[in-house]
């Protein structure tokens, strides 16, 4: 493994051979001898792990800030771009986090194409092959990500000792694990704090109460049902009323986990935390123990179809609409995809008071329940948005007798969430990652599909619509459309993650996040022959590269060309234009070889009718410029050649071109044309799991309806793509605001260093229309 963990950031170099020496970044140039040298620094940026096609190796870009000794007189805080390839890139992605200290060795140096833009070091460090190594020391304790896979543990874990609940002693400060058997949601106290209470048990058989005080309601433990697992650090054990209790004290912290056996072990918290493989094992063991031993754990929720009069029950549902009836009562219209056996009363609502929308033309009898929320729960209810998934605790099914048809009396059920917190009474919004939400979504979709024949088609959209769409009264078409011809049943992301490649899937999911955030960084140069991906140099870097060629004023005449010299604004510099003497004046395409021009000069000279090829004088011959600059200009478009696959250095006569395009010209010149490609990584979420999916775009008939080539020069195309991404993932918005997308996914395997890795790519999917049209 080329990434080696260490525990001592001050002496991390001890694992290197004694012959290796540190090379200061301020002395590093393209000509520096790097054999036997290393660079030590802190990771200040880590980009996503990229992969293109089935044969291209991994690539990851990072920025490392040099670790300069205090006594050094050199310039401090020098940062440099580091590009890693292959298995090393993958290991770096899994094992290194921002803020970690690293020692890099076995690297090569190349000029940085983004120097003028990011103002970092003029060079890049490339790490590839068996000689490249990374030693790393974690800055903080490792954490667990939300993808379901644990992060690599690099530093020595903190020595936390967990006390069984039957061994608690009065006055001691302890760390404990437990299973929640009862809880009350946070409620305001008479002071400035919120209070929540829990009852916990563990395999020792003891049951203790826990009282949590915290000024910020968001910092209370996220408990959604009995059976959830909780970890508490630095809580105080004390006797109260003859029973042992736990209370929070200074520095306390809590992590909670879903108690469902087999669900991802994902901590619920807004704070930083330590979580090791030992912690993961504890959570899984407590889940299994609770599932087999705790018969007191009640059924998480009761569906509408099973409710009986006078029953108190917990209810998981989706909020469709709401209305404020008065200062002490709010009406919630909810459903769970099942029909109640008892009819519901009609609750009048003033016109315009209802927030949200109920699809028209549908038989909603016994399907959509009206819940009346009273007193201290009204504030929470008013903050909810239509489309959210809820759990209502200790909901009361109240039987009522109302007048029916033909002077009869009919029994109906109304639903009341009474005031107070007795028996855990309350309500809260559930996260989309909750297994209960996944189960509810399947029930809602099944209900919509069963009634598809006699109900409005918008019910199927309602199953997947977002909170923002419902609150605005909009239940519209999906923003994306699949273009594949095969017919597949829609599956969950959890099903995709558990499947074996190769396979195709149809899913419906939201974009939880995407990389890179700056869309201009999505555009890359790709060589279809050697499968290399490179960054596109920024204009300032190109000006600097062209400036070196401009300083070369040696005359050069090609025997095959007619040459014309013209003056520039700089009296000391002239531009020479070379055109093939064997080509007629009206030939198409018009190829003009330009010598002595700056980057701005050739951009000004270039037009849509002519191809401009920048050249310089070398050994009395015309030669191409630096491989890091475009070899061909046409209007605003710029074309690059692959420095690895291009075979010709000097310019020769180009005759007999049948097609006037950049590909035929590059072939005639002996250069391998690089393509513009769009590379993005989406993190998809459907409530059952999260999944990273690659989006690779080349042609215009793609996801965005915008070709990567157009994005390279068209401001209109760039603005269109930005609007689309803002509609799929609103800036600074939550997942609830993101629309649900119909996607076709391809699952495939890649062999890397003798190991088979499974990857996912979005294919055969397009945006239905522009954000403005939608």
N, C-alpha and C positions, 0 to 999 in steps of 0.2 A: 504494500500500500504506500503510495508516494506522499500521503499526508500523515504526519506523525504527531500525535498529541503529546503535550508536555504540561507540567504543573507549575513551573517557575518562570514567569515572564522575564525576570532579571537575568536568568542564566540559561535561557533556552538554547543558546549556541553551543552548549556543552556536548550535544549529540553530533555536532558536525566534526569532520576530520580536522585535526589540529593544523593541517596545511592550509585550510580555507581562511581567507581574510575578508573583512568587511570592506565594501566599496562605497564611499560616500556618494550620495546621489548628485551633489553639486559638481562632482568630477566625472560623472558618467556621460559618455558620448557614444555616437554610433561606432567609433573606432576603438572603444575601450575593450581590453582583453578581459573577458568575463570568466574564463576557466579558473576554478579554484576560488571564486569570489562569492559573497553572499550579501543580501540586503535584508535588514531588519526594520520592521515598522508595524504600525497599527492599521488594521483594515477599517477605512472610513467609508467605503462604499462597496457593496457586493451586488452585482447585477444578477439577472435570472440565468439559469442554465438553458442554453439554446441547443436545438438539434434540428437539422434540416434533412429531409429525405430519409431513405432507409439505409444509406451507406455513409453519410457524412458524420464525422465524429463530433463529440460535444464541444461546446465553446462557452466560456464564461469570462466576463470582464469585471475587474475589481480595481479599486484605487487604494493604494497603500501609502500612508504618511510615514516618512522616515523617522526612526527612533534616534534622535540626535542627543548625545551626552551633553549635560549642562555646561561642562567646561569647554565644549567645542566652540570655536570662533566662526564656524561655517553658518550659513543661513539656515535658520530653523524652519521646521514645518514644511519641508519639501515633500510634495506628493507626486506619485507617478502611476500611470495606468499600467495594469498588469493583465495580460490576456493568457488564459489557460486553455489547453486543448485536451481532447480525449478523456481517458479515464481520470486523469488528474483534475480536470475541470469538474467532473462529476463528484469525485471525492471531496474537492474543495467546497462545492455547493452544499454537501451534506454535513461536513465537519467543521466548517469555519463560519463564524457569525461576525457581523459588524461590531467593531470594538476589540476583537481578538488581536493578540500580538502574533506576528508570523515572521519566520526567517525563510527567505526564498533563495534557492541555489539551483545551479544547473540551467540558468536562463540564457536567452539570447536577447540582443538589443536591436530594435528597429526604430526608425523615425516615427513620431506620433503624428497621425494625420489630423488630429483635433487639437493640436497645441494652441493655436490662436484662439480657439473657441473656449476651451476649458482652463487655459492658463496654467496647466500642470507642466510636468517635465517635458522637455522636447523629445524625449524618447519613450518608447514602450518597452516593457519587459515581457517576453514571450516564454512560456513554460510548456514544454511538450517533450514527449519521449521518456526513456528510462532514466536519463541523467537528471531530470528536473525533480526537485523535491520541495516540500513545504513542511516546516515544523511549526506547530501552532500551540498557543496557550490561550485558553478561554479567558475572556475578561471577567465574565460573571458566570454564575451557575447556569447550567443548561436548562432549557424549557422545552415544553412539548408543543408542537405546531398543531394546527387544526386539520391537517390532511389525514390524520389517523396514524401516521408513522412517527415514532419517537425520534427526537433529535439525538445526534451522537454525543455521548457524555465524554467531555474532554478533560475537565478539571476535577480535582478531588471533590466529591460531594460533601456538603455540610453534614456534620455528625448530629443528626436529629434522632432523639430517642423518643419513642412513642409508648405511652403508658396505657395498659389495659384499663377499661372503665371500672373494673372491680378493684383496682389497686390505687385509686385516687386517694390522696391524703389532704386533709384540711390545710389550707394556706399555701399549698405548693403550686408552682407555675409549671404547666405541663403542655406537651404536644399529644394530641389524640387523633385517632381515626374512629369513625363510627357510621352506623346506618341510621338514617332519619326515620323514626316511626310516627312522628307527629310534628307539625310546624305551624306557626302563624306568620303570615307575611308581615313585612315591616309596617308599623303604625306609629304615628306621631305621639310623643310623650307630652307631659305638661311643660317640659323644658324645651331645649333646642334639639334634642336627639330624636332619632327614630329607634324603635325597639322591635326586635323579633325574638321569638322563643322557639326552641327546638326540644325534642326528646330524642335521645340517641341510645343505641345499644350496640354491642359488639359480641364476638364469639365467647367472651368471658361470661356472658349471661346478665351482666349488670345493665341497668337502664338509668340514665341521668338526664336531668334537664339542663338546658344551656340558654342563658339570656345574653343577648347581644345588643349593645348600645353603640350607635354610630350616628354622627351628625348628617352624613351624606347617605341618602337612601340607596344610591347606586352601589355603595361599598358593602352592603349587607350580603350574606351568602345567597346565591341564586338557587333556591330550592323550589322545585316544581311539583314534586309528588313524594309521598312516603315511599321509602326504598332507595332514595338517592343517597349517595355516599358523600361524606364530608370529612375534610382534614382541617383541623384547627391547630394553629401554632400559638404559643405563648398566651394561653388562657389560664385563669386562676381557679383552682378547686376550693370550694368552701361548703360548709354545712349550712343548710337553711331549712327550717321546719323539720329537722330530723332526717333530711335527705341530702345526699351529696349533689351539688350543682356546679356548673361551670359558668363563669362570667368573664367577659372580655376585660382586658387591662391594657396598659400602654404597649404598643408594638404588636398587638394581636394581628393575625391574618387568617384567612380561610380560603380553601379551594373546595368546590363541589363538583360532583360528577353524576351523570345519569346512572341510575341503578339498574338499567336493563342489561341483562347478560348478553354479551356479544356486540353491544354498541361500542363505537369508538371511545377510547379513554381520553376525553378532551376536558381539561380543566375549565371551569367557568369562573372568570375573574377579570377585572380591569387592571389589576396591578401586576408588577413583575413577580416572579416566583421561582423557586427551585423545585424541580420534579425529575426524579431519577427512575431508572428501570425498577429499582426496589419499590418505589412508590406505585408504579404502574402495577406491579405484581400484587401489592396490598389491595388496591382498588378492585382488581379482578377477583381476588379471593373473597373479599367482602361481598361482592355481587353474588357469587355462587353460594356463599353461606346464607345470605339473606333469602335467596330464591328457594332454598331447600328447608330452611329452619324457621323462618318467620311467618307463621300462619296468620299473625295479626295484621300483616300488611294487606290493606284493602285493595280492591280492584281500582286501578288508577282513575277511571272515569266510567260513567254509565251513559249509554246512548239514549237518545230520545225514545227509541222504540221499546226500551225496557223500563221506562219511568212509570211509577204508579203513584196514585194520589197520596199526599202527606209525606212523601219521601224526601229526605235530605241527601243530596248526592253531589259528587264532583262531575263537572261537565266540560269536555273539550269540544270546542266549536270554532267556526269562523264567523267573524263579525261582518255582516252585510251592510247595515245602516244603523244609525243612532239618532236620537232626538232628545233634547232637554225638555222635560215636561214642567219642572219647576226647580227651585234651588235645592230641593232635597230629594229629587227623583230624576233619573235618566233612563230612557228606554233604549234597550239594545235589541236589534233584530239579528238573530243568529241561526245557524243550521249546522248539522253534523252529517248530513247525507242519509239519515234515517227518518221514518215517519212515526210520530207518536200515535199510540192507540186511542188517545183521547183528543177531542177537538180543543182548539184554543179560543179564548175570547178575543173580541175585536177591541183594540185600544185606540181611541181616536188621537190623531196627531194633527196639529195645525198645519195648513198649507205652507210649504217652504221651510218647515222646521226640521225635516228629515235630511240628514247628511248621508249620502250614499245612494245606491240605486238597487232596486229589485227588478230582475228581468221581467218584461211584460209577456203576456200570453201564456202563462204557465199555471198549472194547478199546484198552488203552494199550500193547500190544506194539510194541516198537521205536519208540515215540513219545515217552515220557518217559525221559530218560537220567539215570542216577545218576552224579554227578561226585564223586569223592573229592578233597578239598582237604587238603594236608599242610603241616605245619611253619609257616613264617613267614606263610603266607597264611591260616591259621586265624583270626587276629584279625579280618581283613577279612571273612571269610566269616560269622563269628558276628554281625557288625554288620549284615548284610544282612537285609531284610524280605521275606517272600513277596509276590510281585506286582511286585517291582522288575525292571527290565530290566538285563541284565548283558552285559559282554564279558569272556570268559575268554581270556587270551593264552597261547599255547604249550601248549595242552591236548594231552595225549598219549592216543591211542587204543591201548590195550594189549590185544592178542589173548590169549585164554585158552582152554584146552581143558577142557571140563566133560563130565561123564557125561550122556548123553541117554537117550532111551527105548530099550528093547530092547537094553540093553548097548552102545549106540553112543556115540561121542565127538562132541561138537558144539563148534564154534568160536564163542565169544562175544566181544564187545568191552566192555571196561570203560574208564572215562575217569578219568585221573589228572592233577591239577595238582600237579606235584612241587614240593618246596621249592626255595628259591633264587630268583635273579633272572636267571639266564642266558637269553639269547635273548628278553629282555623278558617273562619269565614273570610272571604275576600276574592279578588280576581287579579289576574296579571296576563300580560302578553307573553306568548311562548316563542322562543327562537326557532327559526326555520330548521335548525340542525336537530331539534328534538325528535326522538323516535315517535312520540305521540303525534307530532305534526305530520310526519311521514305517513303514519297509519290513517290519520284524518284525511289527508289529501287523496289517498287511494280510495277511501270511502266516498268522498265527494265526487271524484271523477267517475266511479262506478255508478253512482246515483244519476249523474248527468247522462251517462251513456245508456243506461236502462230506459230513461225517459226521453231519449233523443227523438223518438218518433212522434211524440205528441207534445213536446215542449219546445220553447224557443231555443234556437241553436246557441244563443249567447250563454246558456247555462254551462256549456262545456268550457267557454272562455272564463266564466266566473270561477270555475274550479281553480284556475291558475292565475287569475288577475292579481294585480298588486294593490297595495293599500292606497297609493296615490291615484291609480286609475279609478278605484271605487269611490274614493272621497271626492273626486271630481265628476262623478257620475258617468264615467267612460268605461265601457266594456267593449273594446275594439278588437280588431284582428291582430294576430301575432306579428311582430315586426319582421320576422324572418320566414323564409319558405324553403323547404327542401326541394332540390332539383333532381334527386335520384329517381330511378325508374323502379327499383325494387320495393316490395311491400313488406314492412316489418312492424311488429307490434311495439308500441312505445314501452320502454323499460326505464327503470330508475338508474341513477348514477352508481348506487351501491351494487346493482346487478352488473353494470359495466366493469367496475373495479374487481369483481370476483370472477370475471370471465377470462378465458384464455384466448390469445390471438392466434391467427388473424380472424377478425370478425367485424361486422358492421352493425351499428345500432341506431335506433331513433330514440331521442330523448327530448325532454322539455325541462329547461333549466334556466337559471339566472346567472348573469356575470357578476360574481362576487368581487373580483378584482382583475386587473390586467397589467401586463408589463410589456414594454416600458411605458411609463406615464407620459413622457414627452414623445409625441408621436413621430417627430422627425427622426428619433433614434430607431424607429421601427424599420426604416429604409436601409437596406444593406446591398452590397455588391456580391454576386454569387457566380462562381465559375462552374458551369455544368460539366466540365471535363474532369477537374481535380477535386470538385466538391468543396472548394474553399469559400469561406464567407469573410468579407472584409468590411471595415467601416468606410464611409464616404468622407473624404477630406472636406473640411470647411473652407469657405472662400479665402480666408486669411492665410491658411496653410498653402493653398494653391498659388496665391500671389507671391508668397515667399519662394516657392519652388520655381515658378516662372521667372522670378527675379534673378535666380542663379543663371538661367539660360540666357536672359537678356544681356547679362554682363559679358557674355561670349560674343565679341564683335568680329571674329575672324571671318573673312569672306569665304563663301563656298558656292561653287557652280556645279550643277549636275548636267552631265552630257545629254541626258534624255529630256531636259526641261528648258523652257524659256523662262527667264527670270526678269522680274521687275522690282526696282527699288524705289521706296517712297520714304519721305521724311516724316518724323514725328515731332511732337511738341518739344521733345528733348533734342537739342542740336547735336548731341554726341551720339545719338542712336538712330538707326534706320531700320525699317522693316523690309524684308525681301520676300516677294511672293514668287513661288515656283509652280509652273503649270506645265504638264506634259506637252512637249512640242509635237507629238504625234496625235494628240487629241484635237478634233475640230472645235471651233469656238462655241458651237451650239451643242456640244456633247452633253449627255445626261447619264450619270451625275457629274457635276462640276467639282473636281478635286483640286484644292489649292493648298500647297504646302507653304506654311508661314514660318519664316525664320526671323528671330529678333523681336518678337512681339511679347508684350507683357500679358498677363491674364486679362486685364481690363481691355487691352487692345484687341485681343482675339474675340472676346465677347462682343465688342462693338462691331468688328468686321463680319462676324458670323451672321448668316441669314438662313431662312428656310430653304432657299434654292441652292445653296452651296455647302459643301463639306470642307471645313477648315481643319488642317492637320498641322499642329505645332511641331516644329523640328528645330534642331540646332546643328552646329558644325562640330564634327568629331573626326580627327585624322583626315581632314580634307573632304569628308563625305557628309551627306545629310543623314542625321540620326534622329531617332525618336527621343523625346524628353524622358525625364524621370518616370518610372513605371507607376508612381503614385499620383500622376496627373492624367487627365483625360487625353487620349490619343486622337480624338475626333470631336469636332464641334459642329452642330447644325442648329442655328437659331439659339433657343434657350436650352437645348438638349446637349448633354455631355456624355461621352461614351469612354469607358475604361477598358483596358486590356489586362489580362491576367499575367502577372510577372512570372508565374511558375510555368505556364503553358505556352506563352508566346515565344516563337523561335527566331524571329528576325529582329536585329538591332539597328541595322542600317536601312535607309529608304531606297527602294528601287522603283523603276517605272511601273505604273499601274495602268494596264491597257485591257480593253475588251471586256469590261464589266457589263454583264447582261442585265443586272438589276441594280438600281441606284439606291441601295439601302445600307445601313451600317453593318449588317452581317456579311454581305458580300464584299464590302470594302475591307473589313477586318481580315477576312480570309485571304484577300488578294495581298494585303500588307504583311501577312504571316503572323497576325496577332490573334489571340484567343479572346473573343468578346465576352465581357462580363455582363450579366443581366442584373437589372434592378429587381430586388425581391422585397416583399413586406413580411416581416417576421414578428409575430406577437404571441404572447402566451396568456390564455384566459384561465382563470380559476372559476370553474362552474360549480353551482350549488343548486340542488333540488330538494333539500331537506333530508334526504337519505344519506348523502355523502357529498364531499367536495372532490373535484377531479380537475387536474391540470390538463389543458388541451392546447396543442400548438395550432396556430393559424399561419399558413404559408401561402402567400398570394403573389402571382406573377402577371397573369393576363387580366384583361378588363372584365371578363365574364367570371367574376369571383364574388367573394362575400360582400365587399363594399361597392361593387360596380365601378371601381376605380382601379386602373392598372398601376403597378408600382412605377412604371416608366412615367406616367402622367404625374404621379406624386412627386417625382424628382424635379419637375420644372413648373408645374401648374399650381398657382396659388388657389385657384378655384377648387381644384381637386383636393388640396390639403384642407381647405375649410370644410368641404363636404364630409371628409372622413372624420374631422374633429366633431362636427355636429352629430354624426352617427354614433360615435363613441359616447358623447355626452348624453344621448338618448338611451343607450344601452346600459350605461353606468353613470348616472348623474353625479357631477362633482360634489364631493362632501356629503353625499347621500348614503342612506342605509340600504341594505339589500331589499328592504320592503318597497323601495322606490324603483327598483330595477324591473323591467318587463321580463316576462317569461318568453324564452326563445325556443322555437322548433329547430332542432339540430340533427344533423347526420354525423356520426362519429365513426372513425376508423381506428380500430385497435390493432397494433402491429408490434412485432418483436424486432429488436436490433441486437446483434452480437457485438459486444464491446469488450475487448481484452479477455475473450474466452467466456464471458458471462452474457446471458440473454436478458435484456431489459425490455420491459413493456412500455409502450408510449401510445398516446392518443392524439389524434389530429381531427380538426373540424373539416369536413369535406362536403361537397355537393349541397352547400347551403348558401343562400343569398339574402341580403336585406331586401325586404319587400318594396320599400320606397324610401325616399329621403325623410329626415325628421320633420321637415316642413309639411310634406304630404301626409304624414301620419298624424 
